[in-house]
Amino acid sequence: MNWAKEWKPLVTILAVFTACYYLPVDWLQQSQRVENALWESLYLAKWYAQEHVLLCLVPAFFIAGAVGVFVSQAAVMTYLGPKANKLVAYGVASVSGSILAVCSCTILPLFAGIYRMGAGLGPACTFLYSGPAINILAIVMTAAVLGTEMGIARAVGAISFAIIIGILMHLIFRNEELEKVEAAAMPESEVSRPLWQNALYFGSMVGILVFANWGQTTTSTGLWHAIYTAKWTITGFFALALAVILVVWFKVDKWRMLSVSLPVIVLALAVPEHPIVPFVAGTVGLSLLTATATEEQSELNAWFASSWDFAKKIMPLLFWGVLIAGALLGRPDHEGLIPSGWIAGLVGGNSLGANLFASVVGAFMYFATLTEVPILQGLIGAGMGKGPALALLLAGPALSLPNMLVIRSVMGTKKTLVFIGLVILMATLSGLIYGNLFR
C-alpha cells in the first residue's frame, strides 16, 4: 500500500473520530447552543440576503462580467500582468481596489474577473485585499469612534498590507507566474470602442455599486453625511448614465430601454421610502436587455452570460460560508456555538496569543462594511487590548469564511492558504507593535 497517497484519508478519519469522541453533547444540549447556532446561521443568511446580495453582489457580478467581455486580456496583462511594471501594477491594483470600498465578499467577482483575464497573482491579491480593507469612510469612522491613532494605524497598515502581501504572493509563486505569462502570450485583440468610452461605461457601474452601498455616518453633518443623504439620487444619476451609454454606444434600441426604464421611474416616485424596489426593477430590466439582445448585439449577450457564470459559481459558496460563519460565531451581539465571552477573554492585553487569536477570529468572521467599528467598540469596552483591536481591524474586513471558500475556487488551495496566512501573520505583528506603542 502506498501510504504517501493514503495519509489524507487517514488524517480525515482520525480528525472525525477525535471530534466525535470528545463531542460535548451534554453541554451543548444543556446550553441550547446547537439550537441557537442553527437560528444564528439562518438569521445571518437572511441579513446577508437583504443587505448585500442585491445592492453589492449583483452590481459586482455585472462589473466582473463586463471585465471578461469588454477588457482585452492584453490590456490586463499590460497593466496588471506578471511582467508589467511593478510600480504601475501594484499602484493600479491598490488604487482601483480602494476606490470600490466594498466588503470581503463583494470584491470576489471582480477579483476573479481580473485574475482569470491574466492579471498577475501579486497585483490581483493587492486588489483583493485593498477593496475591503482600504475603505476611506471606514477609516474615518474608526478615527472618530476608536481614536485618531487607531484610524491612522488602520490606514497605514491597510495600504502597506495590500502592497506587501501582493509582492510576497508574487515572490512565493514566481515560478508559476512565469509559466502563466508564457501560456497567456497572445496578440492584441481588436478594440471595438475607444478607451474613454469603456472608462465611462465601467465608471457608471462602479458609481452604482459604491453609492448604493454608501453607509450611514455617526454624525448628522459633514460631507460624508451629505453624500449618504443623497446616495439614491447619485445612484440614479449613474444608472441614467449607464442607460444612455447602452443606447448610444452599445446600440440598444431606445424603445426597449424606455420599456425597462419606465417601471423603475414609476416605482421610484411611488415608493420613495423603499429605494430597493426600483433598484431591483432596474436590475431585472438590465438582465432582460442583455439576455435577450439581438444577434447584432452579441457582446451584450456575452456580457450577461459572463455575469451569470460568475454568479452561479460564487453564490453557492458564499451561501454555505455565511451559514457556517453564523453557526460558529453568530451575528453582532448574538452568540453561535463559540461563546462571545471566550473571545472577549482571549483578546485582553497585548500578548502574542491575544493578537494571533484576534487575527484568526477576524479572518474567519464576516464583517459587513463599517460594522467592524461598533463591534470593536463593544469588545474594547469588554477589555479587548488596543493591539488585538488593530489586528482584528486589519484581518477582519479583508477576509471571511465565505470569502476564503470562493478564493480557493479561483486560485487553488495552496495559494489561498498562503494568502490567508500572510494576512493573519501581518495583522498579528502589527497588533503587537501597535499595542506596545499605545498602551
Secondary structure, DSSP 8 states (H G I E B T S, - for coil): --HHHHHHHHHHHHHHHHHHHT--HHHHHHHTHHHHHHHHHHHHHHHHIIIIIIIIIHHHHHHHHHHHHHS-HHHHHHHHSTTS-HHHHHHHHHHHHHHH---TTTHHHHHHHHHHTT--HHHHHHHHHHHHH--HHHHHHHHHHH-HHHHHHHHHHHHHHHHHHHHHHHHHTHHHHHHHHHHH-------SS-HHHHHHHHHHHHHHHHHHT----SSSSSHHHHHHHTHHHHHHHHHHHHHHHHHHTS---HHHHHHHHHHHHHHHHH-TT-THHHHHHHHHHHHHHHHT--GGGHHHHHHHHHHHHHHHHHHHHHHHHHHHHHHHH-STT---SS-HHHHHHHSBTT-HHHHHHHHHHHHHS---TTTHHHHHHHHHHTTB-HHHHHHHHHHTTT--HHHHHHHHHHH-HHHHHHHHHHHHHHHHHHHHHHHHH--
